Amino acid sequence: MSQPDMSQILAQAQEMQTKLQEAQQEILASTVTGEAGNGLVTVAMDGGGNISDVKIDPQVVDPEDVETLQDLITGAFQDAHQKVAELAETKMGPISQGFGNDQIGGLLG
């Protein structure tokens, strides 16, 4: 079994790093919308987890039932957070799988 070419391994690692940085930038520039109550409450969140907008349908604003509104806001936030995680997995998953090749994988693990 021959030794892997170190310059080739370093070039592959650099290419992977570039792709990883591009994917991270794309995720950060993305916005997802989480919703609850069939869209009665929506939360817009960027890929970094920052909230940029919250919309609440007036029909769910009931002074006698603040708990339901709180639950809807929490649910919309959780939905947005889950969508950011799914976006990250979609963008980063294929890149991280590239680290499984024999040459680089042998160096890392």
Residue frames as a rotation matrix with the C-alpha (Angstrom) as fourth column:
MET 1
0.582 0.813 0.000 0.00
0.813 -0.582 0.000 0.00
0.000 0.000 -1.000 0.00
SER 2
-0.332 -0.754 0.567 1.52
0.744 -0.578 -0.334 3.30
0.579 0.311 0.753 -1.07
GLN 3
-0.507 0.068 -0.859 1.61
0.657 -0.615 -0.436 6.48
-0.558 -0.786 0.267 0.97
PRO 4
0.581 0.746 0.326 -0.91
0.798 -0.444 -0.407 9.12
-0.159 0.497 -0.853 -0.08
ASP 5
-0.303 -0.635 0.710 0.49
0.748 -0.621 -0.236 12.20
0.591 0.459 0.663 -1.80
MET 6
-0.332 0.131 -0.934 0.58
0.839 -0.411 -0.356 14.84
-0.430 -0.902 0.027 0.94
SER 7
-0.932 -0.011 -0.361 0.18
-0.119 -0.935 0.334 17.76
-0.341 0.354 0.871 -1.50
GLN 8
-0.640 0.755 -0.144 -2.91
0.030 0.212 0.977 16.09
0.768 0.620 -0.159 -2.95
ILE 9
-0.156 0.568 -0.808 -4.35
0.938 0.341 0.058 15.59
0.308 -0.749 -0.586 0.53
LEU 10
-0.581 -0.124 -0.804 -3.68
0.515 -0.821 -0.246 19.22
-0.630 -0.557 0.541 1.44
ALA 11
-0.958 0.264 -0.114 -5.30
-0.251 -0.573 0.780 20.40
0.140 0.776 0.615 -1.80
GLN 12
-0.355 0.864 -0.356 -8.38
0.428 0.489 0.760 18.28
0.831 0.117 -0.544 -1.04
ALA 13
-0.216 0.228 -0.949 -8.51
0.966 -0.095 -0.242 19.66
-0.145 -0.969 -0.200 2.50
GLN 14
-0.857 -0.137 -0.498 -8.28
0.103 -0.990 0.095 23.24
-0.506 0.031 0.862 1.19
GLU 15
-0.789 0.611 -0.065 -11.07
-0.148 -0.087 0.985 22.56
0.596 0.787 0.159 -1.32
MET 16
-0.166 0.724 -0.670 -13.24
0.798 0.497 0.340 21.10
0.579 -0.478 -0.660 1.45
GLN 17
-0.466 -0.069 -0.882 -12.56
0.737 -0.581 -0.344 24.12
-0.489 -0.811 0.321 3.66
THR 18
-0.976 0.106 -0.193 -13.57
-0.194 -0.826 0.528 26.49
-0.103 0.553 0.827 0.84
LYS 19
-0.495 0.839 -0.226 -16.80
0.110 0.319 0.941 24.56
0.862 0.441 -0.251 0.23
LEU 20
-0.191 0.383 -0.904 -17.53
0.962 0.257 -0.094 24.54
0.197 -0.887 -0.417 3.95
GLN 21
-0.729 -0.136 -0.671 -17.07
0.366 -0.906 -0.213 28.30
-0.579 -0.401 0.710 4.21
GLU 22
-0.895 0.439 -0.084 -19.30
-0.295 -0.437 0.850 28.87
0.336 0.785 0.521 1.17
ALA 23
-0.270 0.819 -0.507 -22.02
0.505 0.569 0.649 26.66
0.820 -0.081 -0.567 2.67
GLN 24
-0.348 0.094 -0.933 -21.79
0.910 -0.207 -0.360 28.48
-0.227 -0.974 -0.014 6.01
GLN 25
-0.920 -0.017 -0.391 -22.17
-0.043 -0.988 0.146 31.86
-0.389 0.152 0.909 4.28
GLU 26
-0.691 0.707 -0.148 -25.15
-0.143 0.068 0.987 30.58
0.708 0.704 0.054 2.31
ILE 27
-0.186 0.611 -0.769 -26.80
0.858 0.483 0.177 29.34
0.480 -0.627 -0.614 5.51
LEU 28
-0.544 -0.091 -0.834 -26.21
0.661 -0.658 -0.359 32.66
-0.517 -0.747 0.418 7.29
ALA 29
-0.945 0.156 -0.286 -27.67
-0.287 -0.813 0.507 34.57
-0.154 0.561 0.813 4.34
SER 30
-0.625 0.745 -0.234 -30.81
0.288 0.498 0.818 32.39
0.725 0.444 -0.526 4.28
THR 31
-0.686 0.535 0.493 -34.10
-0.724 -0.436 -0.534 33.13
-0.071 -0.723 0.687 6.02
VAL 32
-0.764 0.522 -0.379 -36.63
0.392 0.842 0.371 30.53
0.513 0.135 -0.848 7.10
THR 33
-0.394 0.718 0.574 -40.16
-0.776 -0.594 0.210 31.03
0.492 -0.363 0.791 8.39
GLY 34
-0.940 0.163 -0.299 -41.47
0.298 0.821 -0.487 28.98
0.166 -0.547 -0.820 11.28
GLU 35
-0.425 0.856 0.294 -45.16
-0.617 -0.512 0.598 28.85
0.662 0.073 0.746 11.91
ALA 36
-0.958 0.267 -0.106 -47.69
0.260 0.650 -0.714 27.63
-0.122 -0.711 -0.692 14.42
GLY 37
-0.283 0.938 -0.198 -51.46
0.125 -0.169 -0.978 27.44
-0.951 -0.302 -0.070 14.50
ASN 38
0.191 0.306 0.933 -51.68
0.909 0.304 -0.286 26.88
-0.371 0.902 -0.220 10.74
GLY 39
-0.354 -0.486 0.799 -49.85
0.798 -0.602 -0.013 30.13
0.487 0.633 0.601 10.08
LEU 40
0.741 0.667 0.083 -51.60
0.509 -0.638 0.578 32.26
0.438 -0.385 -0.812 12.68
VAL 41
0.775 -0.616 -0.143 -48.19
-0.299 -0.557 0.775 33.00
-0.557 -0.558 -0.616 14.20
THR 42
0.793 -0.581 0.183 -45.04
0.484 0.418 -0.769 33.16
0.370 0.698 0.613 12.07
VAL 43
0.660 -0.700 -0.273 -41.43
-0.101 -0.442 0.891 33.81
-0.745 -0.560 -0.362 12.97
ALA 44
0.881 -0.472 -0.014 -38.78
0.001 0.031 -1.000 34.72
0.472 0.881 0.028 10.39
MET 45
0.703 -0.698 0.137 -35.27
-0.123 0.071 0.990 33.61
-0.701 -0.713 -0.036 11.38
ASP 46
0.519 -0.616 -0.593 -31.96
-0.812 -0.138 -0.567 33.89
0.267 0.776 -0.572 9.59
GLY 47
0.575 -0.329 -0.749 -29.44
0.033 0.924 -0.381 31.07
0.818 0.194 0.542 9.39
GLY 48
-0.571 -0.812 0.122 -27.63
-0.036 -0.124 -0.992 32.43
0.820 -0.570 0.041 12.42
GLY 49
-0.378 0.516 -0.769 -30.72
0.874 0.472 -0.113 32.10
0.305 -0.714 -0.630 14.60
ASN 50
-0.926 0.039 -0.376 -31.59
0.117 -0.916 -0.383 35.80
-0.359 -0.398 0.844 14.66
ILE 51
-0.052 0.984 0.173 -35.28
0.884 0.126 -0.450 36.69
-0.464 0.130 -0.876 14.56
SER 52
-0.947 -0.292 0.131 -36.10
0.317 -0.798 0.512 39.29
-0.045 0.527 0.849 11.93
ASP 53
-0.574 0.813 0.097 -39.91
-0.645 -0.522 0.559 39.29
0.505 0.258 0.824 12.04
VAL 54
-0.881 0.474 0.001 -42.84
0.367 0.684 -0.630 38.01
-0.299 -0.555 -0.776 14.08
LYS 55
-0.663 0.749 0.004 -46.41
-0.533 -0.476 0.700 38.11
0.526 0.462 0.714 12.74
ILE 56
-0.884 0.468 0.010 -49.45
0.278 0.543 -0.793 37.37
-0.376 -0.698 -0.610 14.87
ASP 57
-0.551 0.787 0.279 -52.92
0.347 -0.088 0.934 37.09
0.759 0.611 -0.224 13.38
PRO 58
-0.667 0.283 0.689 -55.24
-0.622 -0.721 -0.306 39.32
0.411 -0.633 0.657 15.44
GLN 59
0.338 0.902 -0.270 -57.74
-0.562 0.423 0.711 36.49
0.755 -0.088 0.649 15.89
VAL 60
0.242 -0.292 -0.925 -55.36
0.570 0.814 -0.108 34.72
0.785 -0.502 0.363 18.30
VAL 61
-0.824 -0.474 0.312 -54.95
0.067 -0.627 -0.776 37.80
0.563 -0.619 0.548 20.51
ASP 62
0.350 0.926 -0.144 -57.33
0.186 0.082 0.979 37.11
0.918 -0.369 -0.144 23.38
PRO 63
-0.231 -0.482 0.845 -56.63
-0.679 -0.542 -0.495 38.88
0.696 -0.688 -0.202 26.67
GLU 64
0.531 0.521 0.668 -58.42
-0.841 0.421 0.340 36.04
-0.104 -0.742 0.662 28.45
ASP 65
0.917 -0.186 0.354 -56.12
0.199 0.980 0.000 33.43
-0.347 0.070 0.935 26.91
VAL 66
0.566 -0.784 -0.253 -52.57
-0.817 -0.574 -0.051 34.74
-0.105 0.236 -0.966 26.81
GLU 67
0.001 -0.597 0.802 -51.17
-0.408 0.732 0.545 31.22
-0.913 -0.328 -0.243 27.34
THR 68
0.582 0.254 0.772 -52.35
0.525 0.609 -0.595 30.03
-0.621 0.752 0.221 23.92
LEU 69
0.964 -0.266 0.012 -50.65
-0.178 -0.676 -0.715 32.98
0.198 0.687 -0.699 22.23
GLN 70
0.282 -0.903 0.325 -47.46
-0.883 -0.111 0.457 32.29
-0.376 -0.416 -0.828 24.17
ASP 71
0.132 -0.169 0.977 -47.61
0.043 0.985 0.165 28.63
-0.990 0.020 0.137 23.11
LEU 72
0.865 0.236 0.443 -48.09
0.440 0.069 -0.896 29.63
-0.242 0.969 -0.044 19.47
ILE 73
0.760 -0.648 -0.051 -45.13
-0.631 -0.716 -0.297 32.00
0.156 0.258 -0.954 19.56
THR 74
0.040 -0.747 0.664 -42.97
-0.694 0.457 0.557 29.32
-0.719 -0.483 -0.500 21.18
GLY 75
0.373 0.191 0.908 -44.12
0.337 0.884 -0.324 26.78
-0.865 0.427 0.265 18.59
ALA 76
0.993 -0.007 0.118 -43.34
0.106 -0.385 -0.917 29.12
0.052 0.923 -0.381 15.69
PHE 77
0.441 -0.890 0.112 -39.89
-0.893 -0.423 0.152 29.83
-0.088 -0.167 -0.982 17.12
GLN 78
-0.016 -0.428 0.904 -39.20
-0.344 0.851 0.397 26.10
-0.939 -0.305 -0.161 17.53
ASP 79
0.706 0.332 0.626 -40.39
0.446 0.478 -0.757 25.44
-0.550 0.813 0.189 13.97
ALA 80
0.903 -0.422 -0.078 -38.08
-0.365 -0.660 -0.657 28.13
0.225 0.621 -0.750 12.60
HIS 81
0.163 -0.878 0.451 -35.17
-0.888 0.068 0.455 26.77
-0.430 -0.474 -0.768 14.64
GLN 82
0.200 -0.017 0.980 -35.81
0.099 0.995 -0.003 23.26
-0.975 0.098 0.200 13.29
LYS 83
0.933 0.191 0.305 -35.90
0.317 -0.036 -0.948 24.60
-0.170 0.981 -0.094 9.73
VAL 84
0.598 -0.800 -0.054 -32.53
-0.797 -0.586 -0.147 26.32
0.086 0.131 -0.988 10.23
ALA 85
-0.046 -0.606 0.794 -31.11
-0.582 0.662 0.472 23.01
-0.812 -0.440 -0.383 11.49
GLU 86
0.492 0.299 0.817 -32.52
0.412 0.747 -0.522 21.19
-0.767 0.593 0.245 8.45
LEU 87
0.981 -0.176 -0.077 -31.08
-0.165 -0.573 -0.803 23.85
0.097 0.801 -0.591 6.13
ALA 88
0.248 -0.945 0.213 -27.67
-0.937 -0.179 0.300 23.45
-0.245 -0.274 -0.930 7.75
GLU 89
0.006 -0.207 0.978 -27.84
-0.126 0.970 0.206 19.67
-0.992 -0.124 -0.021 7.38
THR 90
0.821 0.367 0.437 -28.83
0.377 0.227 -0.898 20.01
-0.429 0.902 0.048 3.72
LYS 91
0.871 -0.491 -0.033 -25.97
-0.400 -0.666 -0.630 22.40
0.287 0.562 -0.776 2.97
MET 92
0.116 -0.897 0.426 -23.27
-0.991 -0.076 0.111 20.92
-0.068 -0.435 -0.898 5.21
GLY 93
0.570 0.194 0.799 -24.11
-0.363 0.931 0.033 17.22
-0.737 -0.309 0.601 5.07
PRO 94
0.970 -0.186 0.154 -22.70
0.228 0.495 -0.838 16.53
0.080 0.849 0.523 1.60
ILE 95
0.446 -0.853 0.271 -19.53
-0.557 -0.502 -0.662 18.46
0.701 0.144 -0.699 2.43
SER 96
0.113 -0.405 0.907 -18.92
-0.963 0.180 0.200 16.67
-0.244 -0.897 -0.369 5.72
GLN 97
0.840 0.212 0.499 -19.43
-0.115 0.969 -0.219 13.31
-0.530 0.126 0.839 4.02
GLY 98
0.795 -0.589 -0.142 -16.45
-0.206 -0.043 -0.978 14.15
0.570 0.807 -0.155 1.84
PHE 99
0.085 -0.780 0.620 -14.24
-0.982 -0.170 -0.079 13.81
0.167 -0.602 -0.780 4.90
GLY 100
0.594 0.219 0.774 -15.01
-0.477 0.871 0.119 10.10
-0.648 -0.440 0.621 4.87
ASN 101
0.817 -0.315 -0.484 -12.68
-0.349 0.399 -0.848 9.35
0.460 0.861 0.216 1.94
ASP 102
0.791 -0.450 -0.415 -9.77
0.559 0.806 0.192 7.07
0.248 -0.384 0.889 2.75
GLN 103
-0.141 -0.952 0.273 -6.94
0.664 -0.295 -0.687 9.58
0.734 0.084 0.674 2.52
ILE 104
-0.368 0.024 0.930 -8.37
-0.419 -0.897 -0.143 12.46
0.830 -0.442 0.340 4.52
GLY 105
0.705 0.703 0.095 -10.42
-0.436 0.323 0.840 10.20
0.559 -0.634 0.534 6.77
GLY 106
0.530 -0.588 -0.611 -7.25
0.656 0.741 -0.144 8.36
0.537 -0.324 0.779 7.73
LEU 107
-0.527 -0.757 0.386 -5.59
0.366 -0.612 -0.701 11.60
0.767 -0.228 0.600 8.76
LEU 108
-0.263 0.512 0.818 -8.54
-0.653 -0.718 0.240 12.87
0.710 -0.471 0.523 10.74
GLY 109
0.584 0.669 0.459 -9.60
-0.787 0.330 0.521 9.75
0.197 -0.666 0.719 12.48
